[in-house]
């Protein structure tokens, strides 16, 4: 498995518009686009070089992302690494004792196939692997 790059940092926020304005005003990052991810999330994508800042806000009071925001507050939720072949990466990680978290792979935002990995394998950090859909 070869990690190509850090694709994005997932930051969970309570107010998407306020977060976008803050990152734009203070850091000069420009909004590329927003996307609704199912009925659960709204996501804003702000490019920063070859990496995206992915601002995520839950659409409802229910679900894992809403629970995360309630428990930990706003902040970095996950780091996502781009790979060439997600299926091969998951197979290799399985041989190393790393399990996916939930359904994997699955369709993700931003035209990606994604898989979240069990945080126990990474000292409690939520890691996502992603592969662009051709």
C-alpha positions as CSV (number, residue, x, y, z in Angstrom):
1,X,0.0,0.0,0.0
2,X,1.3,3.4,-0.9
3,X,-0.1,6.6,0.7
4,X,-0.2,9.2,-2.1
5,X,-0.9,12.3,0.1
6,X,-3.0,13.7,2.8
7,X,-6.2,14.3,1.0
8,X,-8.1,16.2,3.6
9,X,-8.5,17.1,7.3
10,X,-12.0,16.6,8.5
11,X,-13.0,19.2,11.0
12,X,-16.4,18.9,12.6
13,X,-18.2,22.2,13.3
14,X,-21.5,23.4,14.8
15,X,-22.2,26.1,12.3
16,X,-20.9,25.5,8.7
17,X,-21.5,29.1,7.4
18,X,-19.7,30.6,10.4
19,X,-16.8,28.2,10.0
20,X,-16.4,28.8,6.3
21,X,-16.4,32.6,6.9
22,X,-13.9,32.3,9.7
23,X,-11.4,30.1,7.6
24,X,-11.9,32.5,4.7
25,X,-11.5,35.7,6.6
26,X,-8.7,34.7,8.9
27,X,-6.7,32.2,6.8
28,X,-7.6,33.3,3.3
29,X,-8.9,29.9,2.3
30,X,-11.6,30.0,-0.3
31,X,-14.7,27.9,-0.5
32,X,-14.5,25.5,-3.4
33,X,-18.0,24.0,-3.0
34,X,-20.4,22.5,-0.4
35,X,-22.0,19.1,-0.6
36,X,-24.9,17.4,1.2
37,X,-23.8,13.9,2.3
38,X,-26.9,11.9,2.6
39,X,-29.4,13.2,5.1
40,X,-26.8,13.3,7.8
41,X,-24.1,15.9,6.9
42,X,-23.3,19.2,5.1
43,X,-19.7,19.5,4.0
44,X,-17.7,22.5,2.8
45,X,-14.5,22.0,0.9
46,X,-11.7,24.6,1.2
47,X,-8.5,23.8,-0.8
48,X,-5.2,24.4,0.9
49,X,-2.4,23.5,-1.5
50,X,-2.9,19.8,-2.4
51,X,-4.9,19.2,0.7
52,X,-8.6,20.0,1.5
53,X,-9.9,21.4,4.7
54,X,-13.2,19.6,5.0
55,X,-15.7,21.4,7.3
56,X,-18.4,19.0,8.4
57,X,-21.6,19.8,10.2
58,X,-24.3,17.3,11.2
59,X,-27.8,18.0,9.8
60,X,-29.6,16.4,12.7
61,X,-29.2,15.9,16.4
62,X,-28.9,12.1,15.8
63,X,-26.0,10.0,14.5
64,X,-22.3,9.4,15.0
65,X,-21.2,12.9,13.8
66,X,-23.8,14.7,16.0
67,X,-22.7,12.5,18.9
68,X,-19.1,13.3,18.2
69,X,-19.8,17.1,18.2
70,X,-21.7,16.8,21.5
71,X,-19.0,14.8,23.2
72,X,-15.8,16.5,21.9
73,X,-17.0,19.9,20.5
74,X,-15.6,21.4,17.3
75,X,-12.2,20.3,16.0
76,X,-10.3,17.9,14.0
77,X,-12.3,14.7,13.6
78,X,-10.2,12.7,11.2
79,X,-7.3,12.7,8.7
80,X,-7.8,11.2,5.3
81,X,-5.1,9.7,3.2
82,X,-5.4,9.1,-0.6
83,X,-4.5,5.7,-1.9
84,X,-4.3,4.3,-5.4
85,X,-6.3,1.1,-4.7
86,X,-8.6,1.2,-1.7
87,X,-9.5,-2.5,-1.9
88,X,-5.9,-3.6,-1.9
89,X,-5.1,-1.2,0.9
90,X,-7.9,-2.6,3.1
91,X,-6.7,-6.2,2.3
92,X,-3.1,-5.3,3.3
93,X,-4.2,-3.5,6.5
94,X,-6.3,-6.5,7.4
95,X,-3.2,-8.7,7.2
96,X,-1.6,-6.2,9.6
97,X,-4.5,-6.5,12.1
98,X,-6.2,-3.2,11.2
99,X,-9.9,-3.4,10.8
100,X,-12.3,-1.0,9.0
101,X,-14.8,0.9,11.1
102,X,-18.3,0.1,9.8
103,X,-19.1,-0.5,6.2
104,X,-16.0,-0.4,4.0
105,X,-15.5,0.7,1.3
106,X,-18.4,3.0,0.8
107,X,-19.2,6.0,-1.3
108,X,-17.9,9.2,0.2
109,X,-18.2,12.9,-0.4
110,X,-16.1,14.7,-3.1
111,X,-16.2,11.9,-5.6
112,X,-14.4,9.4,-3.4
113,X,-14.7,5.8,-2.3
114,X,-13.8,5.8,1.4
115,X,-13.1,3.6,4.4
116,X,-12.6,4.6,8.0
117,X,-10.2,2.6,10.1
118,X,-10.6,1.5,13.7
119,X,-9.1,4.3,15.8
120,X,-7.7,1.7,18.3
121,X,-5.0,0.9,15.7
122,X,-3.9,4.5,15.6
123,X,-3.8,5.5,19.2
124,X,-7.4,6.8,19.2
125,X,-7.1,8.8,16.0
126,X,-9.8,8.3,13.3
127,X,-8.1,7.6,10.0
128,X,-9.9,7.6,6.6
129,X,-8.5,6.1,3.4
130,X,-9.9,7.5,0.1
131,X,-9.7,6.7,-3.5
132,X,-11.0,9.0,-6.3
133,X,-13.8,7.5,-8.3
134,X,-12.8,7.5,-11.9
